[in-house]
Amino acid sequence: MKNRVVSLRLSLFAAAVVASACASAPGQTLSIRVDSEGALLIGAEGPPETRYVLQGSGDMLQWEDLDDAVWSQSSHRIEEPGGPMRFYRLAPWTPPAGPITVVLTGDSTVADFTSNLSHFHGWGQGMYGYFKPTARVVNLAMPGQSSKSFMSSAEHAQMVALRPEYVLIQFGLIDEFGSLPTHTTTLPEFAEYLGMIVRDIREFGGVPILLTPPARKLFDATGKLIPIYQDRFAVIRNVATELDVHFIDLNQLSSDFVNGLGESGSEYIWWPGNYLHFSEAGAEAFAGLVVRALPASLRAHVVESGETPAQP
């Protein structure tokens, strides 16, 4: 059995090498490795200036996209060793014509001012001004939304109908402390629902982006933020790694940002009397953290000095 496994791995490696020399993106490198669980992973590394897709084939004639269009590096888990996919390659990615659509999903910390009944801002409100007219930002985040409730929501149906090129996914807070059993999840359930959302997005050809929720206004005696829900945020990170999804650790980015300003210096970020939601300036500041961590392909639609931003 051991020799058979080794032979299979060598065969897959040979197939990857053969395919890499045939009608693929120039300068690509394909490799194969075994992860800690014994699963086989095809690794793809292409020129950093070229966006590409990893494709698989059984006969080198018909090719199927396996992963999202990405830059630089990616890896693909081989679910069925010895299955129909025997050859792998990188193929240049063709961008969609016309303006792209970027959808935001999440809870009240992402939602627009009006969706939050004009009580406070989510960071999604601050995203509009960062994008060129080549991108349309649609904020589908709603107060009280969890990964579980999102799956059966009108916002999920809207997302699928829109078929956006990119979807930012930020859940976890309501999953953790929501008051309704229809919204809360255990950690394994949370991972399952995030995976379902990612697969739904990929089903219509979109690129999912997973985020941890932002920092909460809760300081210790030294004036530093107290970390929250780290076990739940670790689930988001693990799902992103397992499913090869672009990951933005907004909790860490926002914590570093706030700690750098200090307790008094960061007061402007928060809505008065609120420990979780933002002022308009705070929403824009946290949105800026998100924008700077977006994948390069999406940052190409971010405004530069002197350019006209998109409108909500």
Secondary structure, DSSP 4 states (H G I P E B T S, - for coil): -HHHHHHHHHHHHHHHHHHHTSS--TT-EEEEEE-TTS-EEEEEE--TT-EEEEEEESSSSSEEE-S--EESEEEEEESSTTSS--EEEEEEPPPPSS-EEEEEEESTTTS-TTTTTTS-B-GGGGSGGGB-TTEEEEE---TT--HHHHTTSHHHHHHHHH--SEEEEE--HHHHH-SSTTT---HHHHHHHHHHHHHHHHHTT-EEEEEPPPP-S-B-TTS-BPP--HHHHHHHHHHHHHTT-EEE-HHHHHHHHHHHH-TTTTGGGBPTT-SS-B-HHHHHHHHHHHHHTS-HHHHTTB--TTPPPP--
